């Protein structure tokens, strides 16, 4: 914007901004080849800024799917940071579902599944729980999540507690006593999403 408030739009992005459409600037494949982390950022920006009712932009999604092997060269710290940001969105389920459909989720978290995430988001909203990336990672599952996303020791321990209790049969009162009220609510939300 100029000093007098006039908006400059050299790439013609204002219509997309108004319509809440997230797309790559220029050629998606060229942008991805410059930095393969842009694959994850595409999904993160979709989760945070796009209109989920319009779906994900097809050309960008196809470019992401075509270049998944490039993500192998990314550091786990960078991937973990992007996944935390993505899973902190108010409703990351449509973006994570698109990641699963194009194969990106399995590249990041082998063994993860996105089907229960939308249910968890609904349960969180009904219970008044704020978005929590670790709670959402627990519902996604996957192999070696803490190592693949370079979680801190505290995050890794919390994730283990959540997944163990989520799949266990400890009654709510005992959950609250053993894990504390906040963690017990997390586990109850996870169990509700699974059921």
Helices and strands as residue ranges (DSSP letters): H 14-19, H 28-34, H 38-49, G 52-54, H 58-66, G 68-73, H 76-87, H 93-102, H 104-108, H 117-127, H 133-140, H 145-148, H 153-166, H 172-179, H 181-194
